[in-house]
Amino acid sequence: MIVRQGLVIGIPLLLASIIQVTLLSRLGLPGATPDLLVVTVVAVALAMGPVQGAFAGFLAGAIIDVSPPSDTVVGVNSIVYLAIGFVAGYIVDNRDRTVFGMSSSSGSPARPPRWVPRSWIPSWAARACCGTACR
């Protein structure tokens, strides 16, 4: 499970950093460069949680710190991205997180979230029939 989480976190960060350094840095935007690593860190944090988001943020910051056009002290970006990943992962409820391929180790599909009513259609049909939900 840890290896799978490492791959789910590491591969998108590596691809995002390569795209950011090679393609996005050469866009002719005056004074700005799109930051694809922040988007990736936030996506990982929203999908997996605050701890994995903080880890992804630290890893993304370390990658940016050692990339060739680096002009800051090593570690500053790691701390900033770590905070972004933790805060983004902290604001989402655990029941709303899903990552494709990581539902369970037994291979069974994940349960639906708790906010989904078990009798969705009968309660909807009852409201349509008599105006209120019949119990």
N, C-alpha and C positions, 0 to 999 in steps of 0.2 A: 504494500500500500504506500509506503514512503517513497519507493522508487517511482511508482506511478504519479504521485503528487509532485515529485521532483521533475518528472518529464512534463507534466501539465504546466508547471510553473516555468521551467527552464527553456523549453523549446520556443514558446511565444516570446519570451524576453530576448532570446538570442536573435530570433528573426526580426523583432521590432528594432533592436539595436542596430542590426546590419542595415535594415531599410532606412533608419533614421540617419545613420552616419553616411551612407553612400548615396541615397536618393534625395531625401528630404532636405539635407543640408545644402544641396545644390539648387534648390528652388530659388527663384529670383525675388523672394519676398523681402521688402525693405525692413531691416531691423528685427526680423523674427524668423524663427524656424519652428515648424510644427513639432510638438513633442509627443511622439508615438509611444514612448516608454511610459509616460504618465497614464495614457489611455490603457495600456496593457496592464499596468500595476493595479489600476482601479478595477478593471475587468476581473482580474484574478482575485482581488480582495472581495469584490461583491459576490463572486461565485464560490469562494472557498472559506472566507472568514478572516478575522483580524490577524491571527498569528501567521497564516500563510500569506496574507497581504503584506504584512510587515517584512516577512522573509523575501517576498518577491520585490518589495521596494528596496530593501537593502542590496539585493543582488543587482537590480537595475541601476541603482546609484553607483555600485562598484564598477559595473560595466561602463557607465558613462564617465566615471572618474579616470579610467585607464584608456579610454578611446583617444585617438590622436588629436582632435582639436580641443583638448581639455585645457582650461585656463583657470581652474580653481584648485584649492587645496584638496588633496585626496581625503575623502571621507565626508565632505560637506554634502555632496549630492546623495550619498548613501543615507545620511541622517534625514534629509528632506524627503526623499522617496520612501523611507521607512515610515515616517510620520503620515505621509499621504496614504500608504497602503494600510496602515493600522486604522486610521480614522475611517477610510472608505469601507473597510470590512466590519468595523464596529457598528455602523449605522444600520445594517441590514439584519433582520431577524433570521435566526438559524433555519426556520422552516421554509424560508423563501429561497434558499440556496440550492442550486442543482448544477452539477458538472457532468456532462455527457461521459459515460463510461465509468463513473465512480459511484454508482448507486449503492452497491453492496458487494461483498466478496463472494456471495453464494450464486450470483448471476440472476437473482430474481429482480424484477423491476421495483423501483422505489415506490413507496406509498404516496398517494396524493397528499397535498398539504392539508392541514387540519381545518382550514377555513372553508374548504369545499364541502358543501352539504352532502350527506349520504343519499338523501332522497331528493335530488335536485328536480327531476321532472315531476314527481307526484306533488310536491309543494307548489311548483309553478302551475300545474294543471288545476290544483285546488283553488289557487288565487284567481285563475282565469274563470273558473266555474262559478264560485260563489263570492268573489270579491276579496276575501281574506283567506289566510291559510287556516284550514281546518285541522284540528288536532285530534 
